[in-house]
Amino acid sequence: MSLIPTTILTGFLGSGKTTLLKRVLQEAHGQKIAVIENEFGEENIDNDILVSDTNEQIIQMSNGCICCTIREDLRTTLRDLAEKKRKGELDFERVVIETTGLADPGPVAQTFFMDDEIAESFLLDSILTLVDAKHAAQQLNDRQEARRQVGFADQIFISKTDLVTPEETAALMHRLKHMNPRAPQKAVHFGEVALSEVFDLRGFNLNTKLEIDPDFLKDDAHDHGHGDDHAHGDDHEHGEHCDHPSHAHAQDHGHHHHHDDDVKSFVFRSDRAFDPAKLEDFLGAIVNIYGPRMLRYKGVLNMKGTERKVIFQGVHQLMGSDLGPAWGADEMRTSKMVFIGLDLPKDIFLQGLEQSLV
């Protein structure tokens, strides 16, 4: 049986997750989706969509979708769903897990790495974060959970942009880009998102990541290597992320925004190959110490001893690597890694990675 793609939906309270979920559940898109509702929260979608006061944990809807609430832990629920699907008791093609407004999506994502039984049935497709443009600035300032959700995202949807000025939206997008340069951002009308933009994004799927994201190895808008020797000069793409006139070019080096958020990202790149043993030791050590503060990290590596790209990624303390496609004959063998986390000591990371090169 092929793996069941799973999407984790996270986001600020009031950002439109419920609207998005309703739409996913009610739209006749010909897909059978199982939604897992994380019921520990204050906001509940059940009453709106579902029959209330039901004791059933799994509710089948007329269009073939399924809704279920988590009574025990997520792993039990996922195993139950997979088993019922195998036995033919339930028919669904994909799963959406909604986490509550202030939840940390980390442990949910880790479940897909950690539990072999789950990994044999489910494929974590991506983590989607909904951001409420109207309240984002305050939520990002006041709540670390909100900043963490941004750091975790594979795709960011910004809702309620119609309630703020274009300048405010542009400033917010700029700020989010600093926190997480990997996740594409899209302004959406209160939870109205085309399903093609929600599913099969393969944000987490290592092997296909490079095929669908050829820019992963190019310089991101905010990779101004800040003093590390992997900087590639002044190559930011203006226009796309910062078309607001207040950013004179001279100050566009990450210092113009007033919020020095604790969730940040940085990039390491090198044209020299990694020594596999040294790199493994170093990564093991930093994950041991900084794992709880490391939200997402990912890389395409040039490793001594293999002609293929090594693709690695992780969430908190859990990391995995995979052999990717072979390096092209005339392709520059450049390793690039992106780290997103809470106040990570960039110098220690960059220096340790530098020392793990051949």
C-alpha positions as CSV (number, residue, x, y, z in Angstrom):
1,M,0.0,0.0,0.0
2,S,1.5,3.4,-0.9
3,L,2.1,5.9,1.9
4,I,-0.7,8.1,2.9
5,P,0.3,11.8,2.5
6,T,-0.2,13.9,5.6
7,T,-0.4,17.6,6.1
8,I,0.0,19.4,9.4
9,L,-2.0,22.6,9.7
10,T,-0.9,25.0,12.3
11,G,-1.5,28.7,12.8
12,F,-2.4,31.6,15.0
13,L,-5.7,31.7,16.7
14,G,-8.2,33.4,14.4
15,S,-6.1,33.0,11.4
16,G,-8.6,31.0,9.5
17,K,-7.6,27.4,10.1
18,T,-11.2,26.5,10.7
19,T,-12.3,28.1,7.5
20,L,-9.6,26.4,5.6
21,L,-10.5,23.0,7.1
22,K,-14.2,23.4,6.5
23,R,-13.5,24.2,2.9
24,V,-11.3,21.2,2.6
25,L,-13.9,19.0,4.2
26,Q,-17.0,20.3,2.4
27,E,-15.7,21.0,-1.0
28,A,-16.5,18.2,-3.5
29,H,-13.0,17.8,-4.7
30,G,-13.3,14.1,-5.2
31,Q,-10.7,13.4,-2.6
32,K,-11.4,11.5,0.6
33,I,-9.6,13.2,3.4
34,A,-9.3,12.2,7.0
35,V,-9.0,15.3,9.3
36,I,-7.6,14.7,12.8
37,E,-8.7,17.4,15.1
38,N,-6.4,18.0,18.0
39,E,-9.1,18.6,20.6
40,F,-7.0,20.0,23.4
41,G,-7.7,23.5,22.3
42,E,-10.1,26.3,23.1
43,E,-11.4,26.6,19.6
44,N,-13.2,23.6,18.2
45,I,-14.3,23.1,14.6
46,D,-16.6,20.2,15.6
47,N,-19.6,22.2,16.6
48,D,-19.7,24.0,13.2
49,I,-19.2,21.1,10.9
50,L,-20.1,18.0,12.8
51,V,-22.9,16.5,14.7
52,S,-22.3,17.7,18.2
53,D,-22.6,15.5,21.3
54,T,-21.4,12.4,19.5
55,N,-19.3,9.9,21.3
56,E,-17.9,8.4,18.1
57,Q,-14.3,9.2,17.6
58,I,-14.5,8.9,13.9
59,I,-17.3,10.6,11.9
60,Q,-17.8,9.8,8.2
61,M,-19.2,12.6,6.1
62,S,-21.4,12.3,3.1
63,N,-18.7,13.4,0.6
64,G,-16.4,10.6,1.8
65,C,-14.3,12.7,4.2
66,I,-13.7,11.6,7.7
67,C,-13.3,13.6,10.8
68,C,-11.8,12.3,14.0
69,T,-10.7,13.8,17.3
70,I,-7.7,12.7,19.2
71,R,-8.6,11.0,22.5
72,E,-5.3,9.4,23.3
73,D,-2.1,10.4,21.6
74,L,-1.6,11.1,17.9
75,R,0.3,7.9,17.3
76,T,-2.6,5.8,18.5
77,T,-5.0,7.7,16.3
78,L,-2.8,7.4,13.2
79,R,-2.2,3.7,13.8
80,D,-6.0,3.2,14.1
81,L,-6.6,5.0,10.9
82,A,-4.0,3.1,9.0
83,E,-5.3,-0.2,10.3
84,K,-8.9,0.6,9.4
85,K,-7.8,1.6,6.0
86,R,-5.9,-1.6,5.5
87,K,-8.9,-3.7,6.6
88,G,-11.1,-1.7,4.3
89,E,-13.2,-0.3,7.1
90,L,-12.3,3.3,6.2
91,D,-11.5,4.7,2.8
92,F,-9.4,7.9,2.7
93,E,-6.5,9.1,0.6
94,R,-4.8,11.7,2.8
95,V,-4.7,13.0,6.3
96,V,-4.8,16.6,7.6
97,I,-3.8,17.1,11.3
98,E,-5.0,20.4,12.8
99,T,-3.0,21.5,15.8
100,T,-4.4,23.9,18.2
101,G,-3.7,27.6,18.0
102,L,-0.7,27.7,20.3
103,A,0.7,24.2,19.8
104,D,4.3,23.5,18.8
105,P,4.1,21.4,15.6
106,G,7.5,19.9,16.4
107,P,6.3,16.8,18.3
108,V,3.6,16.2,15.7
109,A,6.2,16.3,12.9
110,Q,8.6,14.1,14.9
111,T,6.0,11.4,15.2
112,F,6.5,10.7,11.5
113,F,10.3,10.2,12.0
114,M,10.2,8.4,15.2
115,D,7.7,5.8,15.0
116,D,8.5,3.0,12.5
117,E,5.0,1.8,12.3
118,I,3.8,5.3,11.4
119,A,6.6,5.9,8.9
120,E,5.6,2.7,7.1
121,S,2.1,4.0,6.6
122,F,2.3,7.8,6.4
123,L,4.4,10.3,4.5
124,L,4.7,13.8,6.1
125,D,3.9,16.0,3.1
126,S,4.2,19.4,4.7
127,I,3.6,21.8,7.6
128,L,1.3,24.7,6.7
129,T,1.2,27.8,8.9
130,L,-1.6,30.3,8.8
131,V,-0.7,33.8,9.9
132,D,-3.3,36.5,10.7
133,A,-2.0,39.7,9.1
134,K,-4.1,41.9,11.4
135,H,-2.7,40.5,14.6
136,A,0.6,39.0,13.5
137,A,2.9,41.8,14.6
138,Q,1.6,41.6,18.2
139,Q,1.4,37.8,18.3
140,L,5.0,37.5,16.9
141,N,6.2,40.0,19.5
142,D,4.4,38.5,22.5
143,R,4.3,34.8,21.8
144,Q,7.2,32.5,21.2
145,E,4.8,29.8,20.1
146,A,3.7,32.0,17.2
147,R,7.4,32.5,16.1
148,R,8.1,28.8,16.4
149,Q,5.1,28.0,14.1
150,V,6.6,30.3,11.5
151,G,10.0,28.6,11.8
152,F,8.4,25.2,11.3
153,A,6.5,26.0,8.2
154,D,7.0,24.6,4.7
155,Q,4.4,27.0,3.4
156,I,3.0,30.1,5.0
157,F,-0.5,31.5,4.2
158,I,-1.2,35.0,5.3
159,S,-4.9,35.8,5.9
160,K,-6.7,39.0,6.5
161,T,-4.4,41.1,4.4
162,D,-7.5,43.1,3.3
163,L,-7.7,44.5,6.9
164,V,-4.2,46.0,6.9
165,T,-2.3,48.4,4.5
166,P,-0.1,47.0,1.7
167,E,2.9,48.4,3.6
168,E,2.0,46.5,6.7
169,T,1.7,43.3,4.7
170,A,5.0,43.9,3.0
171,A,6.7,44.5,6.3
172,L,5.2,41.3,7.8
173,M,6.3,39.3,4.8
174,H,9.8,40.7,5.2
175,R,9.9,39.8,8.8
176,L,8.6,36.2,8.2
177,K,11.2,35.8,5.5
178,H,14.0,36.5,8.0
179,M,12.6,34.0,10.4
180,N,12.1,31.3,7.7
181,P,13.5,31.9,4.2
182,R,12.6,28.4,3.1
183,A,8.8,28.7,3.2
184,P,7.0,30.4,0.3
185,Q,4.5,32.9,1.5
186,K,1.1,33.6,0.0
187,A,-1.6,36.1,1.0
188,V,-4.9,34.4,1.0
189,H,-8.4,35.6,1.5
190,F,-9.5,34.3,5.0
191,G,-8.8,30.6,4.6
192,E,-9.7,30.5,0.9
193,V,-6.9,28.5,-0.6
194,A,-6.9,26.4,-3.7
195,L,-6.4,22.8,-2.6
196,S,-3.6,22.4,-5.1
197,E,-1.7,24.9,-2.9
198,V,-2.4,22.8,0.2
199,F,-1.7,19.3,-0.8
200,D,1.2,17.4,-2.3
201,L,3.7,20.2,-1.6
202,R,6.3,17.6,-0.7
203,G,7.9,20.0,1.8
204,F,9.3,17.2,3.7
205,N,9.8,14.5,1.2
206,L,13.6,14.4,0.7
207,N,14.0,12.8,-2.7
208,T,11.6,14.9,-4.6
209,K,12.5,18.1,-2.8
210,L,15.2,19.0,-5.3
211,E,13.2,18.2,-8.4
212,I,10.4,20.5,-7.4
213,D,12.5,23.1,-5.7
214,P,15.5,23.8,-7.9
215,D,16.1,27.0,-6.1
216,F,17.0,25.3,-2.9
217,L,20.6,25.4,-3.8
218,K,20.5,29.0,-5.1
219,D,21.1,32.0,-2.9
220,D,18.0,32.9,-0.9
221,A,17.0,36.5,-0.6
222,H,18.4,36.7,2.9
223,D,21.5,34.6,2.7
224,H,23.8,37.6,3.1
225,G,26.3,35.3,4.7
226,H,27.0,38.0,7.4
227,G,30.7,37.6,7.8
228,D,31.0,33.9,7.0
229,D,33.2,33.2,4.1
230,H,30.4,31.6,2.2
231,A,28.8,34.8,1.3
232,H,28.3,35.3,-2.4
233,G,28.4,39.1,-2.5
234,D,25.4,41.3,-2.6
235,D,22.9,39.2,-4.4
236,H,19.5,39.8,-2.9
237,E,16.5,39.8,-5.1
238,H,14.8,43.1,-4.5
239,G,11.3,43.5,-5.6
240,E,9.9,40.2,-4.6
241,H,10.2,40.5,-0.9
242,C,10.9,44.1,-0.2
243,D,9.4,46.6,-2.6
244,H,8.7,49.1,0.1
245,P,10.6,52.4,-0.5
246,S,11.7,52.7,3.2
247,H,14.4,50.1,2.5
248,A,17.2,52.1,1.1
249,H,19.7,49.6,-0.4
250,A,22.5,50.5,1.9
251,Q,20.7,49.3,5.0
252,D,19.2,46.2,3.5
253,H,21.4,43.9,5.5
254,G,19.0,42.5,8.0
255,H,19.3,45.4,10.4
256,H,16.5,47.6,9.3
257,H,13.7,45.7,10.9
258,H,13.0,46.6,14.4
259,H,12.3,43.1,15.6
260,D,15.2,41.0,16.4
261,D,13.2,37.8,16.6
262,D,14.6,34.8,18.4
263,V,13.5,32.6,15.5
264,K,16.1,33.0,12.9
265,S,17.7,31.2,10.0
266,F,21.2,31.0,8.6
267,V,22.9,29.2,5.8
268,F,26.1,27.3,5.5
269,R,27.6,26.6,2.1
270,S,30.9,25.3,0.9
271,D,32.5,23.9,-2.3
272,R,34.6,21.5,-0.3
273,A,33.4,18.0,0.4
274,F,32.4,16.9,3.9
275,D,34.2,14.2,5.8
276,P,31.3,11.9,6.7
277,A,32.6,10.8,10.1
278,K,33.5,14.3,11.2
279,L,30.2,15.7,10.1
280,E,28.2,13.0,11.8
281,D,30.1,13.6,15.1
282,F,29.5,17.3,14.9
283,L,25.8,17.1,13.9
284,G,25.3,14.5,16.7
285,A,26.9,16.9,19.2
286,I,24.9,20.0,18.2
287,V,21.6,18.1,18.1
288,N,22.4,16.8,21.5
289,I,22.9,20.3,22.9
290,Y,20.7,22.5,20.8
291,G,18.0,20.1,19.6
292,P,15.1,21.6,21.5
293,R,15.9,25.0,19.9
294,M,16.5,23.6,16.4
295,L,13.2,23.8,14.7
296,R,13.9,22.8,11.1
297,Y,17.2,22.1,9.3
298,K,17.8,20.8,5.9
299,G,20.7,20.4,3.5
300,V,22.0,19.0,0.3
301,L,25.6,17.8,0.9
302,N,28.6,17.0,-1.1
303,M,30.1,14.0,0.9
304,K,33.5,12.5,0.3
305,G,33.1,9.0,-1.0
306,T,29.8,9.2,-2.9
307,E,28.9,10.4,-6.3
308,R,25.4,11.2,-5.2
309,K,24.0,14.1,-3.3
310,V,23.3,13.5,0.3
311,I,20.1,15.1,1.4
312,F,19.5,15.6,5.1
313,Q,16.9,17.2,7.3
314,G,15.6,17.2,10.8
315,V,13.2,18.5,13.4
316,H,14.5,19.1,16.9
317,Q,16.6,16.2,18.0
318,L,15.6,13.9,15.1
319,M,17.4,13.9,11.9
320,G,17.6,11.7,8.9
321,S,19.6,11.6,5.7
322,D,19.0,10.0,2.3
323,L,20.9,9.5,-0.9
324,G,19.6,11.8,-3.6
325,P,20.3,11.9,-7.4
326,A,23.9,11.8,-8.7
327,W,25.8,15.1,-9.1
328,G,25.7,16.1,-12.7
329,A,29.0,15.9,-14.7
330,D,29.3,19.7,-15.0
331,E,27.4,20.5,-11.8
332,M,29.2,22.5,-9.1
333,R,29.3,20.3,-6.1
334,T,28.2,22.7,-3.5
335,S,26.9,21.8,0.0
336,K,24.2,24.0,1.3
337,M,22.5,23.8,4.7
338,V,19.8,25.9,6.2
339,F,19.1,26.0,9.9
340,I,16.0,27.6,11.5
341,G,15.9,27.8,15.2
342,L,15.7,29.8,18.4
343,D,18.8,31.8,19.2
344,L,21.1,29.2,17.8
345,P,24.8,30.1,18.1
346,K,25.5,30.7,14.4
347,D,29.3,31.0,14.9
348,I,29.6,27.6,16.7
349,F,27.6,26.0,13.9
350,L,29.4,27.5,11.0
351,Q,32.8,26.9,12.6
352,G,32.0,23.3,13.4
353,L,30.7,22.6,9.9
354,E,33.8,24.3,8.4
355,Q,35.9,21.9,10.5
356,S,33.9,18.9,9.3
357,L,35.1,19.5,5.7
358,V,37.7,17.3,4.1
